[in-house]
Amino acid sequence: MGDVINMRLVRKQRARDEASVRADRNRRLFGRTAAEKAADAAAKARIERTLDGARLDFTSDTVDE
């Protein structure tokens, strides 16, 4: 015969575990310093400028038919 468990305590423990996982994920997503956020924004802007500078312009007047 199995052990007797209290389902209320199991549900509460599961909720605590899920809250802990959610809190850890939020700490990784939102727990960054202003310098880290600024560095990421600068890197993103640099990548965007590079991509925009390398973009090819295909207009109808440049194509010989």
CHARMM internal coordinates of N, CA and C (Angstrom, degrees):
IC EDIT
DIST 1 N 1 CA 1.4382
DIST 1 CA 1 C 1.5315
ANGL 1 N 1 CA 1 C 109.26
DIST 1 C 2 N 1.3311
ANGL 1 CA 1 C 2 N 116.20
DIHE 1 N 1 CA 1 C 2 N 142.39
DIST 2 N 2 CA 1.4575
ANGL 1 C 2 N 2 CA 120.86
DIHE 1 CA 1 C 2 N 2 CA -176.06
DIST 2 CA 2 C 1.5118
ANGL 2 N 2 CA 2 C 113.54
DIHE 1 C 2 N 2 CA 2 C -79.92
DIST 2 C 3 N 1.2998
ANGL 2 CA 2 C 3 N 115.58
DIHE 2 N 2 CA 2 C 3 N 172.00
DIST 3 N 3 CA 1.4601
ANGL 2 C 3 N 3 CA 121.20
DIHE 2 CA 2 C 3 N 3 CA 177.95
DIST 3 CA 3 C 1.5198
ANGL 3 N 3 CA 3 C 110.04
DIHE 2 C 3 N 3 CA 3 C -76.06
DIST 3 C 4 N 1.3058
ANGL 3 CA 3 C 4 N 115.40
DIHE 3 N 3 CA 3 C 4 N 150.16
DIST 4 N 4 CA 1.4581
ANGL 3 C 4 N 4 CA 121.79
DIHE 3 CA 3 C 4 N 4 CA 177.03
DIST 4 CA 4 C 1.5263
ANGL 4 N 4 CA 4 C 107.61
DIHE 3 C 4 N 4 CA 4 C -87.04
DIST 4 C 5 N 1.3432
ANGL 4 CA 4 C 5 N 115.64
DIHE 4 N 4 CA 4 C 5 N 128.82
DIST 5 N 5 CA 1.4595
ANGL 4 C 5 N 5 CA 119.62
DIHE 4 CA 4 C 5 N 5 CA 179.41
DIST 5 CA 5 C 1.5169
ANGL 5 N 5 CA 5 C 109.58
DIHE 4 C 5 N 5 CA 5 C -123.33
DIST 5 C 6 N 1.3093
ANGL 5 CA 5 C 6 N 115.25
DIHE 5 N 5 CA 5 C 6 N 152.73
DIST 6 N 6 CA 1.4526
ANGL 5 C 6 N 6 CA 121.72
DIHE 5 CA 5 C 6 N 6 CA 178.74
DIST 6 CA 6 C 1.5331
ANGL 6 N 6 CA 6 C 107.41
DIHE 5 C 6 N 6 CA 6 C -94.78
DIST 6 C 7 N 1.3112
ANGL 6 CA 6 C 7 N 116.73
DIHE 6 N 6 CA 6 C 7 N 111.05
DIST 7 N 7 CA 1.4628
ANGL 6 C 7 N 7 CA 121.54
DIHE 6 CA 6 C 7 N 7 CA -175.61
DIST 7 CA 7 C 1.5271
ANGL 7 N 7 CA 7 C 112.28
DIHE 6 C 7 N 7 CA 7 C -63.81
DIST 7 C 8 N 1.3171
ANGL 7 CA 7 C 8 N 117.60
DIHE 7 N 7 CA 7 C 8 N -31.59
DIST 8 N 8 CA 1.4616
ANGL 7 C 8 N 8 CA 120.93
DIHE 7 CA 7 C 8 N 8 CA 178.91
DIST 8 CA 8 C 1.5332
ANGL 8 N 8 CA 8 C 109.41
DIHE 7 C 8 N 8 CA 8 C -62.47
DIST 8 C 9 N 1.3171
ANGL 8 CA 8 C 9 N 116.63
DIHE 8 N 8 CA 8 C 9 N -43.38
DIST 9 N 9 CA 1.4623
ANGL 8 C 9 N 9 CA 120.08
DIHE 8 CA 8 C 9 N 9 CA 179.59
DIST 9 CA 9 C 1.5282
ANGL 9 N 9 CA 9 C 111.47
DIHE 8 C 9 N 9 CA 9 C -68.70
DIST 9 C 10 N 1.3193
ANGL 9 CA 9 C 10 N 116.99
DIHE 9 N 9 CA 9 C 10 N -35.50
DIST 10 N 10 CA 1.4613
ANGL 9 C 10 N 10 CA 120.77
DIHE 9 CA 9 C 10 N 10 CA 178.29
DIST 10 CA 10 C 1.5252
ANGL 10 N 10 CA 10 C 109.83
DIHE 9 C 10 N 10 CA 10 C -65.42
DIST 10 C 11 N 1.3328
ANGL 10 CA 10 C 11 N 117.34
DIHE 10 N 10 CA 10 C 11 N -43.81
DIST 11 N 11 CA 1.4663
ANGL 10 C 11 N 11 CA 120.85
DIHE 10 CA 10 C 11 N 11 CA 178.85
DIST 11 CA 11 C 1.5304
ANGL 11 N 11 CA 11 C 110.90
DIHE 10 C 11 N 11 CA 11 C -63.07
DIST 11 C 12 N 1.3256
ANGL 11 CA 11 C 12 N 116.88
DIHE 11 N 11 CA 11 C 12 N -42.23
DIST 12 N 12 CA 1.4613
ANGL 11 C 12 N 12 CA 120.06
DIHE 11 CA 11 C 12 N 12 CA 179.39
DIST 12 CA 12 C 1.5226
ANGL 12 N 12 CA 12 C 110.90
DIHE 11 C 12 N 12 CA 12 C -64.30
DIST 12 C 13 N 1.3208
ANGL 12 CA 12 C 13 N 117.60
DIHE 12 N 12 CA 12 C 13 N -41.15
DIST 13 N 13 CA 1.4537
ANGL 12 C 13 N 13 CA 120.91
DIHE 12 CA 12 C 13 N 13 CA 179.59
DIST 13 CA 13 C 1.5281
ANGL 13 N 13 CA 13 C 110.55
DIHE 12 C 13 N 13 CA 13 C -65.81
DIST 13 C 14 N 1.3226
ANGL 13 CA 13 C 14 N 117.56
DIHE 13 N 13 CA 13 C 14 N -40.80
DIST 14 N 14 CA 1.4531
ANGL 13 C 14 N 14 CA 121.29
DIHE 13 CA 13 C 14 N 14 CA 177.56
DIST 14 CA 14 C 1.5307
ANGL 14 N 14 CA 14 C 110.16
DIHE 13 C 14 N 14 CA 14 C -62.15
DIST 14 C 15 N 1.3252
ANGL 14 CA 14 C 15 N 117.19
DIHE 14 N 14 CA 14 C 15 N -42.43
DIST 15 N 15 CA 1.4684
ANGL 14 C 15 N 15 CA 120.79
DIHE 14 CA 14 C 15 N 15 CA 178.74
DIST 15 CA 15 C 1.5269
ANGL 15 N 15 CA 15 C 110.38
DIHE 14 C 15 N 15 CA 15 C -63.71
DIST 15 C 16 N 1.3345
ANGL 15 CA 15 C 16 N 118.05
DIHE 15 N 15 CA 15 C 16 N -40.16
DIST 16 N 16 CA 1.4604
ANGL 15 C 16 N 16 CA 121.22
DIHE 15 CA 15 C 16 N 16 CA 177.21
DIST 16 CA 16 C 1.5201
ANGL 16 N 16 CA 16 C 110.94
DIHE 15 C 16 N 16 CA 16 C -62.90
DIST 16 C 17 N 1.3205
ANGL 16 CA 16 C 17 N 116.84
DIHE 16 N 16 CA 16 C 17 N -42.63
DIST 17 N 17 CA 1.4643
ANGL 16 C 17 N 17 CA 120.93
DIHE 16 CA 16 C 17 N 17 CA 179.85
DIST 17 CA 17 C 1.5307
ANGL 17 N 17 CA 17 C 110.94
DIHE 16 C 17 N 17 CA 17 C -63.54
DIST 17 C 18 N 1.3259
ANGL 17 CA 17 C 18 N 117.46
DIHE 17 N 17 CA 17 C 18 N -43.23
DIST 18 N 18 CA 1.4572
ANGL 17 C 18 N 18 CA 121.36
DIHE 17 CA 17 C 18 N 18 CA 179.02
DIST 18 CA 18 C 1.5279
ANGL 18 N 18 CA 18 C 111.02
DIHE 17 C 18 N 18 CA 18 C -65.18
DIST 18 C 19 N 1.3286
ANGL 18 CA 18 C 19 N 117.05
DIHE 18 N 18 CA 18 C 19 N -39.06
DIST 19 N 19 CA 1.4595
ANGL 18 C 19 N 19 CA 120.86
DIHE 18 CA 18 C 19 N 19 CA 178.30
DIST 19 CA 19 C 1.5236
ANGL 19 N 19 CA 19 C 110.32
DIHE 18 C 19 N 19 CA 19 C -65.68
DIST 19 C 20 N 1.3042
ANGL 19 CA 19 C 20 N 116.64
DIHE 19 N 19 CA 19 C 20 N -36.78
DIST 20 N 20 CA 1.4621
ANGL 19 C 20 N 20 CA 120.83
DIHE 19 CA 19 C 20 N 20 CA 178.59
DIST 20 CA 20 C 1.5232
ANGL 20 N 20 CA 20 C 110.96
DIHE 19 C 20 N 20 CA 20 C -65.66
DIST 20 C 21 N 1.3184
ANGL 20 CA 20 C 21 N 116.75
DIHE 20 N 20 CA 20 C 21 N -42.61
DIST 21 N 21 CA 1.4666
ANGL 20 C 21 N 21 CA 120.86
DIHE 20 CA 20 C 21 N 21 CA 178.27
DIST 21 CA 21 C 1.5237
ANGL 21 N 21 CA 21 C 109.88
DIHE 20 C 21 N 21 CA 21 C -64.32
DIST 21 C 22 N 1.3261
ANGL 21 CA 21 C 22 N 117.02
DIHE 21 N 21 CA 21 C 22 N -43.48
DIST 22 N 22 CA 1.4671
ANGL 21 C 22 N 22 CA 121.73
DIHE 21 CA 21 C 22 N 22 CA 179.72
DIST 22 CA 22 C 1.5302
ANGL 22 N 22 CA 22 C 110.38
DIHE 21 C 22 N 22 CA 22 C -63.01
DIST 22 C 23 N 1.3384
ANGL 22 CA 22 C 23 N 116.96
DIHE 22 N 22 CA 22 C 23 N -42.10
DIST 23 N 23 CA 1.4613
ANGL 22 C 23 N 23 CA 121.03
DIHE 22 CA 22 C 23 N 23 CA 179.52
DIST 23 CA 23 C 1.5245
ANGL 23 N 23 CA 23 C 111.02
DIHE 22 C 23 N 23 CA 23 C -64.44
DIST 23 C 24 N 1.3252
ANGL 23 CA 23 C 24 N 117.00
DIHE 23 N 23 CA 23 C 24 N -40.32
DIST 24 N 24 CA 1.4610
ANGL 23 C 24 N 24 CA 120.49
DIHE 23 CA 23 C 24 N 24 CA 178.90
DIST 24 CA 24 C 1.5261
ANGL 24 N 24 CA 24 C 110.66
DIHE 23 C 24 N 24 CA 24 C -63.97
DIST 24 C 25 N 1.3286
ANGL 24 CA 24 C 25 N 116.72
DIHE 24 N 24 CA 24 C 25 N -42.53
DIST 25 N 25 CA 1.4671
ANGL 24 C 25 N 25 CA 120.99
DIHE 24 CA 24 C 25 N 25 CA 178.78
DIST 25 CA 25 C 1.5316
ANGL 25 N 25 CA 25 C 110.15
DIHE 24 C 25 N 25 CA 25 C -63.23
DIST 25 C 26 N 1.3272
ANGL 25 CA 25 C 26 N 117.53
DIHE 25 N 25 CA 25 C 26 N -42.48
DIST 26 N 26 CA 1.4641
ANGL 25 C 26 N 26 CA 120.77
DIHE 25 CA 25 C 26 N 26 CA 179.25
DIST 26 CA 26 C 1.5244
ANGL 26 N 26 CA 26 C 111.57
DIHE 25 C 26 N 26 CA 26 C -66.63
DIST 26 C 27 N 1.3238
ANGL 26 CA 26 C 27 N 117.26
DIHE 26 N 26 CA 26 C 27 N -35.89
DIST 27 N 27 CA 1.4620
ANGL 26 C 27 N 27 CA 119.61
DIHE 26 CA 26 C 27 N 27 CA 176.87
DIST 27 CA 27 C 1.5188
ANGL 27 N 27 CA 27 C 110.52
DIHE 26 C 27 N 27 CA 27 C -62.15
DIST 27 C 28 N 1.3251
ANGL 27 CA 27 C 28 N 116.95
DIHE 27 N 27 CA 27 C 28 N -40.19
DIST 28 N 28 CA 1.4667
ANGL 27 C 28 N 28 CA 119.76
DIHE 27 CA 27 C 28 N 28 CA 178.64
DIST 28 CA 28 C 1.5184
ANGL 28 N 28 CA 28 C 111.50
DIHE 27 C 28 N 28 CA 28 C -69.71
DIST 28 C 29 N 1.3342
ANGL 28 CA 28 C 29 N 117.60
DIHE 28 N 28 CA 28 C 29 N -37.69
DIST 29 N 29 CA 1.4609
ANGL 28 C 29 N 29 CA 120.56
DIHE 28 CA 28 C 29 N 29 CA -177.04
DIST 29 CA 29 C 1.5213
ANGL 29 N 29 CA 29 C 112.91
DIHE 28 C 29 N 29 CA 29 C -76.59
DIST 29 C 30 N 1.3112
ANGL 29 CA 29 C 30 N 117.55
DIHE 29 N 29 CA 29 C 30 N -44.20
DIST 30 N 30 CA 1.4605
ANGL 29 C 30 N 30 CA 120.97
DIHE 29 CA 29 C 30 N 30 CA -169.44
DIST 30 CA 30 C 1.5212
ANGL 30 N 30 CA 30 C 113.59
DIHE 29 C 30 N 30 CA 30 C -111.93
DIST 30 C 31 N 1.3025
ANGL 30 CA 30 C 31 N 118.64
DIHE 30 N 30 CA 30 C 31 N -7.84
DIST 31 N 31 CA 1.4592
ANGL 30 C 31 N 31 CA 121.23
DIHE 30 CA 30 C 31 N 31 CA -175.92
DIST 31 CA 31 C 1.5089
ANGL 31 N 31 CA 31 C 112.87
DIHE 30 C 31 N 31 CA 31 C -90.40
DIST 31 C 32 N 1.3283
ANGL 31 CA 31 C 32 N 117.34
DIHE 31 N 31 CA 31 C 32 N 52.86
DIST 32 N 32 CA 1.4519
ANGL 31 C 32 N 32 CA 120.64
DIHE 31 CA 31 C 32 N 32 CA -179.73
DIST 32 CA 32 C 1.5180
ANGL 32 N 32 CA 32 C 109.91
DIHE 31 C 32 N 32 CA 32 C -111.84
DIST 32 C 33 N 1.3195
ANGL 32 CA 32 C 33 N 116.39
DIHE 32 N 32 CA 32 C 33 N 151.47
DIST 33 N 33 CA 1.4501
ANGL 32 C 33 N 33 CA 120.70
DIHE 32 CA 32 C 33 N 33 CA 179.51
DIST 33 CA 33 C 1.5224
ANGL 33 N 33 CA 33 C 109.86
DIHE 32 C 33 N 33 CA 33 C -76.68
DIST 33 C 34 N 1.3246
ANGL 33 CA 33 C 34 N 115.45
DIHE 33 N 33 CA 33 C 34 N 166.16
DIST 34 N 34 CA 1.4629
ANGL 33 C 34 N 34 CA 120.49
DIHE 33 CA 33 C 34 N 34 CA 178.72
DIST 34 CA 34 C 1.5262
ANGL 34 N 34 CA 34 C 110.39
DIHE 33 C 34 N 34 CA 34 C -63.44
DIST 34 C 35 N 1.3258
ANGL 34 CA 34 C 35 N 117.38
DIHE 34 N 34 CA 34 C 35 N -35.65
DIST 35 N 35 CA 1.4689
ANGL 34 C 35 N 35 CA 120.76
DIHE 34 CA 34 C 35 N 35 CA 179.53
DIST 35 CA 35 C 1.5272
ANGL 35 N 35 CA 35 C 110.70
DIHE 34 C 35 N 35 CA 35 C -65.83
DIST 35 C 36 N 1.3199
ANGL 35 CA 35 C 36 N 117.15
DIHE 35 N 35 CA 35 C 36 N -39.79
DIST 36 N 36 CA 1.4602
ANGL 35 C 36 N 36 CA 120.47
DIHE 35 CA 35 C 36 N 36 CA 178.04
DIST 36 CA 36 C 1.5213
ANGL 36 N 36 CA 36 C 110.74
DIHE 35 C 36 N 36 CA 36 C -64.93
DIST 36 C 37 N 1.3361
ANGL 36 CA 36 C 37 N 116.35
DIHE 36 N 36 CA 36 C 37 N -42.85
DIST 37 N 37 CA 1.4601
ANGL 36 C 37 N 37 CA 120.16
DIHE 36 CA 36 C 37 N 37 CA 178.70
DIST 37 CA 37 C 1.5268
ANGL 37 N 37 CA 37 C 110.90
DIHE 36 C 37 N 37 CA 37 C -63.83
DIST 37 C 38 N 1.3353
ANGL 37 CA 37 C 38 N 117.42
DIHE 37 N 37 CA 37 C 38 N -40.98
DIST 38 N 38 CA 1.4590
ANGL 37 C 38 N 38 CA 121.28
DIHE 37 CA 37 C 38 N 38 CA 179.79
DIST 38 CA 38 C 1.5278
ANGL 38 N 38 CA 38 C 110.67
DIHE 37 C 38 N 38 CA 38 C -66.29
DIST 38 C 39 N 1.3268
ANGL 38 CA 38 C 39 N 116.95
DIHE 38 N 38 CA 38 C 39 N -40.24
DIST 39 N 39 CA 1.4632
ANGL 38 C 39 N 39 CA 120.53
DIHE 38 CA 38 C 39 N 39 CA 179.12
DIST 39 CA 39 C 1.5267
ANGL 39 N 39 CA 39 C 110.29
DIHE 38 C 39 N 39 CA 39 C -64.37
DIST 39 C 40 N 1.3273
ANGL 39 CA 39 C 40 N 117.18
DIHE 39 N 39 CA 39 C 40 N -41.53
DIST 40 N 40 CA 1.4635
ANGL 39 C 40 N 40 CA 120.40
DIHE 39 CA 39 C 40 N 40 CA 177.77
DIST 40 CA 40 C 1.5262
ANGL 40 N 40 CA 40 C 111.24
DIHE 39 C 40 N 40 CA 40 C -64.51
DIST 40 C 41 N 1.3273
ANGL 40 CA 40 C 41 N 117.33
DIHE 40 N 40 CA 40 C 41 N -40.82
DIST 41 N 41 CA 1.4603
ANGL 40 C 41 N 41 CA 121.02
DIHE 40 CA 40 C 41 N 41 CA 179.31
DIST 41 CA 41 C 1.5265
ANGL 41 N 41 CA 41 C 110.49
DIHE 40 C 41 N 41 CA 41 C -65.11
DIST 41 C 42 N 1.3365
ANGL 41 CA 41 C 42 N 117.27
DIHE 41 N 41 CA 41 C 42 N -40.22
DIST 42 N 42 CA 1.4639
ANGL 41 C 42 N 42 CA 120.98
DIHE 41 CA 41 C 42 N 42 CA 178.85
DIST 42 CA 42 C 1.5293
ANGL 42 N 42 CA 42 C 110.48
DIHE 41 C 42 N 42 CA 42 C -65.56
DIST 42 C 43 N 1.3161
ANGL 42 CA 42 C 43 N 117.13
DIHE 42 N 42 CA 42 C 43 N -41.03
DIST 43 N 43 CA 1.4645
ANGL 42 C 43 N 43 CA 120.65
DIHE 42 CA 42 C 43 N 43 CA 178.81
DIST 43 CA 43 C 1.5257
ANGL 43 N 43 CA 43 C 110.54
DIHE 42 C 43 N 43 CA 43 C -64.73
DIST 43 C 44 N 1.3293
ANGL 43 CA 43 C 44 N 116.47
DIHE 43 N 43 CA 43 C 44 N -41.31
DIST 44 N 44 CA 1.4611
ANGL 43 C 44 N 44 CA 119.88
DIHE 43 CA 43 C 44 N 44 CA 178.95
DIST 44 CA 44 C 1.5252
ANGL 44 N 44 CA 44 C 110.78
DIHE 43 C 44 N 44 CA 44 C -64.88
DIST 44 C 45 N 1.3286
ANGL 44 CA 44 C 45 N 117.13
DIHE 44 N 44 CA 44 C 45 N -41.35
DIST 45 N 45 CA 1.4641
ANGL 44 C 45 N 45 CA 121.07
DIHE 44 CA 44 C 45 N 45 CA 178.95
DIST 45 CA 45 C 1.5263
ANGL 45 N 45 CA 45 C 110.48
DIHE 44 C 45 N 45 CA 45 C -64.32
DIST 45 C 46 N 1.3369
ANGL 45 CA 45 C 46 N 117.37
DIHE 45 N 45 CA 45 C 46 N -40.42
DIST 46 N 46 CA 1.4627
ANGL 45 C 46 N 46 CA 121.47
DIHE 45 CA 45 C 46 N 46 CA 179.08
DIST 46 CA 46 C 1.5319
ANGL 46 N 46 CA 46 C 110.68
DIHE 45 C 46 N 46 CA 46 C -63.07
DIST 46 C 47 N 1.3177
ANGL 46 CA 46 C 47 N 116.58
DIHE 46 N 46 CA 46 C 47 N -42.35
DIST 47 N 47 CA 1.4652
ANGL 46 C 47 N 47 CA 120.84
DIHE 46 CA 46 C 47 N 47 CA 178.63
DIST 47 CA 47 C 1.5198
ANGL 47 N 47 CA 47 C 110.45
DIHE 46 C 47 N 47 CA 47 C -64.68
DIST 47 C 48 N 1.3281
ANGL 47 CA 47 C 48 N 117.31
DIHE 47 N 47 CA 47 C 48 N -42.74
DIST 48 N 48 CA 1.4687
ANGL 47 C 48 N 48 CA 120.98
DIHE 47 CA 47 C 48 N 48 CA 178.64
DIST 48 CA 48 C 1.5236
ANGL 48 N 48 CA 48 C 111.06
DIHE 47 C 48 N 48 CA 48 C -61.44
DIST 48 C 49 N 1.3499
ANGL 48 CA 48 C 49 N 117.67
DIHE 48 N 48 CA 48 C 49 N -43.11
DIST 49 N 49 CA 1.4651
ANGL 48 C 49 N 49 CA 120.54
DIHE 48 CA 48 C 49 N 49 CA 179.27
DIST 49 CA 49 C 1.5259
ANGL 49 N 49 CA 49 C 110.74
DIHE 48 C 49 N 49 CA 49 C -63.56
DIST 49 C 50 N 1.3237
ANGL 49 CA 49 C 50 N 116.23
DIHE 49 N 49 CA 49 C 50 N -40.74
DIST 50 N 50 CA 1.4575
ANGL 49 C 50 N 50 CA 120.28
DIHE 49 CA 49 C 50 N 50 CA 179.63
DIST 50 CA 50 C 1.5212
ANGL 50 N 50 CA 50 C 110.83
DIHE 49 C 50 N 50 CA 50 C -63.24
DIST 50 C 51 N 1.3177
ANGL 50 CA 50 C 51 N 116.18
DIHE 50 N 50 CA 50 C 51 N -44.96
DIST 51 N 51 CA 1.4617
ANGL 50 C 51 N 51 CA 119.96
DIHE 50 CA 50 C 51 N 51 CA -179.95
DIST 51 CA 51 C 1.5249
ANGL 51 N 51 CA 51 C 111.57
DIHE 50 C 51 N 51 CA 51 C -66.43
DIST 51 C 52 N 1.3246
ANGL 51 CA 51 C 52 N 117.44
DIHE 51 N 51 CA 51 C 52 N -41.33
DIST 52 N 52 CA 1.4614
ANGL 51 C 52 N 52 CA 120.39
DIHE 51 CA 51 C 52 N 52 CA 179.74
DIST 52 CA 52 C 1.5229
ANGL 52 N 52 CA 52 C 110.89
DIHE 51 C 52 N 52 CA 52 C -66.28
DIST 52 C 53 N 1.3190
ANGL 52 CA 52 C 53 N 117.51
DIHE 52 N 52 CA 52 C 53 N -34.45
DIST 53 N 53 CA 1.4579
ANGL 52 C 53 N 53 CA 121.01
DIHE 52 CA 52 C 53 N 53 CA 179.41
DIST 53 CA 53 C 1.5133
ANGL 53 N 53 CA 53 C 112.18
DIHE 52 C 53 N 53 CA 53 C -71.08
DIST 53 C 54 N 1.3157
ANGL 53 CA 53 C 54 N 117.90
DIHE 53 N 53 CA 53 C 54 N -26.13
DIST 54 N 54 CA 1.4622
ANGL 53 C 54 N 54 CA 121.94
DIHE 53 CA 53 C 54 N 54 CA -178.29
DIST 54 CA 54 C 1.5196
ANGL 54 N 54 CA 54 C 112.41
DIHE 53 C 54 N 54 CA 54 C -95.65
DIST 54 C 55 N 1.3100
ANGL 54 CA 54 C 55 N 116.56
DIHE 54 N 54 CA 54 C 55 N 2.86
DIST 55 N 55 CA 1.4607
ANGL 54 C 55 N 55 CA 120.56
DIHE 54 CA 54 C 55 N 55 CA -177.75
DIST 55 CA 55 C 1.5223
ANGL 55 N 55 CA 55 C 110.58
DIHE 54 C 55 N 55 CA 55 C -69.92
DIST 55 C 56 N 1.2995
ANGL 55 CA 55 C 56 N 117.28
DIHE 55 N 55 CA 55 C 56 N 134.90
DIST 56 N 56 CA 1.4544
ANGL 55 C 56 N 56 CA 122.59
DIHE 55 CA 55 C 56 N 56 CA 177.74
DIST 56 CA 56 C 1.5201
ANGL 56 N 56 CA 56 C 109.19
DIHE 55 C 56 N 56 CA 56 C -89.98
DIST 56 C 57 N 1.3108
ANGL 56 CA 56 C 57 N 115.72
DIHE 56 N 56 CA 56 C 57 N 139.82
DIST 57 N 57 CA 1.4552
ANGL 56 C 57 N 57 CA 120.59
DIHE 56 CA 56 C 57 N 57 CA -178.84
DIST 57 CA 57 C 1.5233
ANGL 57 N 57 CA 57 C 108.28
DIHE 56 C 57 N 57 CA 57 C -106.07
DIST 57 C 58 N 1.3084
ANGL 57 CA 57 C 58 N 116.77
DIHE 57 N 57 CA 57 C 58 N 109.87
DIST 58 N 58 CA 1.4501
ANGL 57 C 58 N 58 CA 122.68
DIHE 57 CA 57 C 58 N 58 CA 179.06
DIST 58 CA 58 C 1.5183
ANGL 58 N 58 CA 58 C 109.28
DIHE 57 C 58 N 58 CA 58 C -102.62
DIST 58 C 59 N 1.3011
ANGL 58 CA 58 C 59 N 115.93
DIHE 58 N 58 CA 58 C 59 N 92.59
DIST 59 N 59 CA 1.4589
ANGL 58 C 59 N 59 CA 119.49
DIHE 58 CA 58 C 59 N 59 CA 176.34
DIST 59 CA 59 C 1.5204
ANGL 59 N 59 CA 59 C 108.91
DIHE 58 C 59 N 59 CA 59 C -105.25
DIST 59 C 60 N 1.2995
ANGL 59 CA 59 C 60 N 115.82
DIHE 59 N 59 CA 59 C 60 N 161.59
DIST 60 N 60 CA 1.4784
ANGL 59 C 60 N 60 CA 119.92
DIHE 59 CA 59 C 60 N 60 CA -174.45
DIST 60 CA 60 C 1.5242
ANGL 60 N 60 CA 60 C 112.35
DIHE 59 C 60 N 60 CA 60 C -69.28
DIST 60 C 61 N 1.3446
ANGL 60 CA 60 C 61 N 120.12
DIHE 60 N 60 CA 60 C 61 N -24.87
DIST 61 N 61 CA 1.4579
ANGL 60 C 61 N 61 CA 121.55
DIHE 60 CA 60 C 61 N 61 CA -177.40
DIST 61 CA 61 C 1.5316
ANGL 61 N 61 CA 61 C 112.55
DIHE 60 C 61 N 61 CA 61 C -78.78
DIST 61 C 62 N 1.3290
ANGL 61 CA 61 C 62 N 118.89
DIHE 61 N 61 CA 61 C 62 N -13.72
DIST 62 N 62 CA 1.4683
ANGL 61 C 62 N 62 CA 120.65
DIHE 61 CA 61 C 62 N 62 CA -179.92
DIST 62 CA 62 C 1.5125
ANGL 62 N 62 CA 62 C 112.16
DIHE 61 C 62 N 62 CA 62 C -93.28
DIST 62 C 63 N 1.3182
ANGL 62 CA 62 C 63 N 118.47
DIHE 62 N 62 CA 62 C 63 N -10.44
DIST 63 N 63 CA 1.4416
ANGL 62 C 63 N 63 CA 122.14
DIHE 62 CA 62 C 63 N 63 CA -177.58
DIST 63 CA 63 C 1.5201
ANGL 63 N 63 CA 63 C 109.66
DIHE 62 C 63 N 63 CA 63 C -95.21
DIST 63 C 64 N 1.3333
ANGL 63 CA 63 C 64 N 117.34
DIHE 63 N 63 CA 63 C 64 N 124.16
DIST 64 N 64 CA 1.4758
ANGL 63 C 64 N 64 CA 121.22
DIHE 63 CA 63 C 64 N 64 CA 177.25
DIST 64 CA 64 C 1.5092
ANGL 64 N 64 CA 64 C 109.25
DIHE 63 C 64 N 64 CA 64 C -85.06
DIST 64 C 65 N 1.3175
ANGL 64 CA 64 C 65 N 114.55
DIHE 64 N 64 CA 64 C 65 N 131.35
DIST 65 N 65 CA 1.4719
ANGL 64 C 65 N 65 CA 118.44
DIHE 64 CA 64 C 65 N 65 CA 179.69
DIST 65 CA 65 C 1.4828
ANGL 65 N 65 CA 65 C 111.62
DIHE 64 C 65 N 65 CA 65 C -115.87
END
COOR INIT
IC SEED 1 N 1 CA 1 C
IC BUILD
